[in-house]
């Protein structure tokens, strides 16, 4: 993994996986949701979100985290929140 990251950041011709990623998003969502594509009513948004987060460490418009349930410490809880949008200037 380290060598892969080093290669990607130091290479004069880094690998561009943008098309592969967009095809995967299209496959997961049945289209590209942010390009005027309506999701079906029975669509499992959490499965698609989980796949993107697990396979690409990429959050979507919602973030998810599993941690201790602070009210019942013997259990775990799934926390879902809106991610912070970074504004680059």
KEFILO-505354 format. One line per field, with one value per residue: x, y, z of N, C-alpha, C in turn. Coordinates in nm, 3 decimals, always signed. Layout:
N
npx	[X,...]
npy	[Y,...]
npz	[Z,...]
capx	[X,...]
capy	[Y,...]
capz	[Z,...]
cpx	[X,...]
cpy	[Y,...]
cpz	[Z,...]
% end
This chain:
89
npx	[+0.083,+0.190,+0.394,+0.234,+0.097,+0.315,+0.413,+0.194,+0.188,+0.438,+0.479,+0.518,+0.322,+0.053,-0.188,-0.513,-0.814,-1.069,-1.278,-1.331,-1.421,-1.654,-1.807,-1.845,-1.998,-2.222,-2.306,-2.367,-2.571,-2.746,-2.730,-2.603,-2.641,-2.613,-2.637,-2.895,-3.043,-3.296,-3.343,-3.467,-3.765,-3.732,-3.462,-3.154,-2.990,-2.801,-2.651,-2.518,-2.377,-2.217,-2.061,-1.908,-1.770,-1.632,-1.478,-1.338,-1.271,-1.421,-1.632,-1.979,-2.255,-2.345,-2.207,-2.082,-2.033,-1.922,-1.944,-1.910,-2.223,-2.324,-2.524,-2.589,-2.348,-2.264,-2.325,-2.293,-2.323,-2.458,-2.362,-2.485,-2.423,-2.420,-2.169,-1.880,-1.828,-1.546,-1.399,-1.201,-0.970]
npy	[-0.119,+0.126,+0.162,+0.185,+0.427,+0.602,+0.578,+0.681,+0.949,+1.045,+0.988,+1.084,+1.029,+0.964,+0.711,+0.728,+0.671,+0.761,+0.717,+0.442,+0.453,+0.615,+0.447,+0.240,+0.373,+0.427,+0.164,+0.085,+0.269,+0.262,+0.458,+0.795,+0.965,+1.239,+1.365,+1.441,+1.200,+0.997,+0.804,+0.470,+0.392,+0.175,+0.160,+0.071,+0.275,+0.273,+0.041,+0.101,+0.332,+0.217,+0.040,+0.217,+0.354,+0.143,+0.021,+0.230,+0.416,+0.644,+0.892,+0.973,+1.191,+1.156,+1.060,+0.773,+0.598,+0.353,+0.299,+0.289,+0.260,+0.517,+0.533,+0.274,+0.096,-0.163,-0.225,-0.160,+0.129,+0.273,+0.561,+0.820,+1.091,+1.421,+1.491,+1.704,+1.960,+2.034,+2.341,+2.459,+2.708]
npz	[+0.000,+0.082,-0.112,-0.337,-0.286,-0.273,-0.535,-0.678,-0.596,-0.672,-0.936,-1.279,-1.453,-1.324,-1.233,-1.356,-1.228,-1.262,-1.453,-1.413,-1.148,-1.173,-1.334,-1.152,-0.957,-1.115,-1.156,-0.891,-0.815,-1.024,-1.206,-1.233,-0.951,-0.893,-1.131,-1.232,-1.195,-1.087,-0.798,-0.750,-0.555,-0.381,-0.340,-0.186,-0.013,+0.191,+0.152,-0.087,-0.007,+0.193,+0.043,-0.116,+0.087,+0.212,+0.005,-0.114,+0.074,+0.078,+0.158,+0.128,+0.070,+0.319,+0.629,+0.801,+1.106,+1.332,+1.673,+2.032,+2.195,+2.378,+2.567,+2.625,+2.702,+2.656,+2.403,+2.046,+1.833,+1.537,+1.393,+1.202,+0.995,+0.846,+0.617,+0.639,+0.413,+0.237,+0.170,-0.066,-0.115]
capx	[+0.000,+0.278,+0.458,+0.132,+0.075,+0.436,+0.415,+0.089,+0.220,+0.565,+0.482,+0.486,+0.199,-0.024,-0.301,-0.641,-0.922,-1.195,-1.381,-1.366,-1.499,-1.786,-1.880,-1.887,-2.109,-2.338,-2.351,-2.427,-2.690,-2.831,-2.712,-2.524,-2.748,-2.597,-2.658,-3.038,-3.091,-3.382,-3.325,-3.593,-3.817,-3.683,-3.316,-3.086,-2.885,-2.696,-2.563,-2.433,-2.286,-2.121,-1.968,-1.813,-1.683,-1.546,-1.385,-1.262,-1.254,-1.479,-1.763,-2.075,-2.314,-2.366,-2.097,-2.124,-1.928,-1.968,-1.872,-1.985,-2.348,-2.291,-2.632,-2.584,-2.208,-2.237,-2.364,-2.238,-2.424,-2.423,-2.385,-2.493,-2.426,-2.387,-2.024,-1.839,-1.778,-1.426,-1.395,-1.061,-0.958]
capy	[+0.000,+0.243,+0.180,+0.232,+0.569,+0.675,+0.582,+0.770,+1.090,+1.087,+0.954,+1.191,+0.986,+0.886,+0.635,+0.798,+0.572,+0.834,+0.650,+0.318,+0.489,+0.660,+0.328,+0.169,+0.451,+0.401,+0.028,+0.081,+0.353,+0.249,+0.585,+0.889,+1.037,+1.384,+1.416,+1.434,+1.061,+0.968,+0.669,+0.398,+0.402,+0.064,+0.160,+0.059,+0.378,+0.240,-0.059,+0.171,+0.414,+0.128,-0.012,+0.324,+0.381,+0.027,-0.008,+0.345,+0.510,+0.766,+0.923,+1.031,+1.308,+1.122,+0.984,+0.671,+0.554,+0.262,+0.320,+0.247,+0.329,+0.578,+0.509,+0.130,+0.074,-0.302,-0.238,-0.065,+0.210,+0.328,+0.706,+0.871,+1.237,+1.490,+1.515,+1.843,+1.988,+2.116,+2.450,+2.488,+2.843]
capz	[+0.000,+0.088,-0.242,-0.429,-0.258,-0.312,-0.681,-0.727,-0.569,-0.732,-1.078,-1.374,-1.521,-1.227,-1.284,-1.339,-1.218,-1.257,-1.532,-1.343,-1.030,-1.215,-1.378,-1.031,-0.901,-1.202,-1.128,-0.757,-0.804,-1.141,-1.277,-1.154,-0.881,-0.891,-1.267,-1.260,-1.199,-0.972,-0.744,-0.728,-0.418,-0.299,-0.347,-0.057,-0.013,+0.288,+0.091,-0.183,+0.073,+0.259,-0.057,-0.150,+0.202,+0.238,-0.104,-0.160,+0.186,+0.025,+0.213,+0.035,+0.134,+0.460,+0.685,+0.896,+1.198,+1.436,+1.798,+2.150,+2.225,+2.506,+2.663,+2.655,+2.668,+2.617,+2.262,+1.950,+1.765,+1.407,+1.390,+1.066,+0.999,+0.723,+0.614,+0.622,+0.279,+0.244,+0.073,-0.099,-0.173]
cpx	[+0.087,+0.341,+0.358,+0.106,+0.195,+0.442,+0.315,+0.125,+0.348,+0.572,+0.451,+0.361,+0.117,-0.144,-0.429,-0.753,-1.060,-1.306,-1.426,-1.455,-1.640,-1.870,-1.927,-2.003,-2.236,-2.394,-2.422,-2.562,-2.786,-2.825,-2.624,-2.623,-2.734,-2.605,-2.802,-3.090,-3.171,-3.361,-3.460,-3.635,-3.760,-3.530,-3.255,-2.966,-2.770,-2.601,-2.467,-2.331,-2.176,-2.018,-1.864,-1.717,-1.585,-1.440,-1.295,-1.230,-1.308,-1.617,-1.853,-2.133,-2.351,-2.245,-2.151,-2.005,-1.991,-1.880,-1.957,-2.114,-2.333,-2.401,-2.635,-2.445,-2.174,-2.273,-2.288,-2.352,-2.368,-2.461,-2.380,-2.504,-2.396,-2.238,-1.997,-1.784,-1.657,-1.429,-1.250,-1.056,-0.822]
cpy	[+0.125,+0.269,+0.232,+0.381,+0.652,+0.686,+0.684,+0.917,+1.137,+1.061,+1.076,+1.157,+0.902,+0.817,+0.712,+0.695,+0.638,+0.762,+0.521,+0.348,+0.532,+0.543,+0.246,+0.241,+0.426,+0.262,+0.019,+0.151,+0.337,+0.373,+0.673,+0.981,+1.189,+1.445,+1.386,+1.292,+1.035,+0.824,+0.602,+0.404,+0.293,+0.055,+0.156,+0.153,+0.341,+0.133,+0.008,+0.259,+0.329,+0.074,+0.093,+0.352,+0.267,+0.008,+0.108,+0.445,+0.646,+0.786,+0.980,+1.155,+1.281,+1.041,+0.883,+0.627,+0.460,+0.283,+0.268,+0.327,+0.385,+0.564,+0.363,+0.081,-0.071,-0.327,-0.137,+0.012,+0.258,+0.475,+0.752,+1.023,+1.292,+1.519,+1.664,+1.859,+2.079,+2.221,+2.488,+2.625,+2.863]
cpz	[+0.000,-0.048,-0.345,-0.411,-0.301,-0.464,-0.734,-0.707,-0.637,-0.882,-1.165,-1.455,-1.424,-1.294,-1.255,-1.343,-1.217,-1.332,-1.465,-1.223,-1.069,-1.267,-1.258,-0.964,-0.983,-1.176,-0.993,-0.751,-0.921,-1.229,-1.191,-1.084,-0.883,-1.030,-1.307,-1.278,-1.072,-0.928,-0.728,-0.581,-0.327,-0.297,-0.207,-0.054,+0.080,+0.234,-0.008,-0.110,+0.135,+0.163,-0.095,-0.036,+0.226,+0.130,-0.144,-0.049,+0.147,+0.085,+0.105,+0.101,+0.279,+0.506,+0.785,+0.980,+1.300,+1.559,+1.912,+2.159,+2.366,+2.610,+2.709,+2.615,+2.631,+2.470,+2.177,+1.885,+1.631,+1.408,+1.245,+1.074,+0.860,+0.726,+0.597,+0.480,+0.291,+0.133,+0.050,-0.165,-0.231]
% end
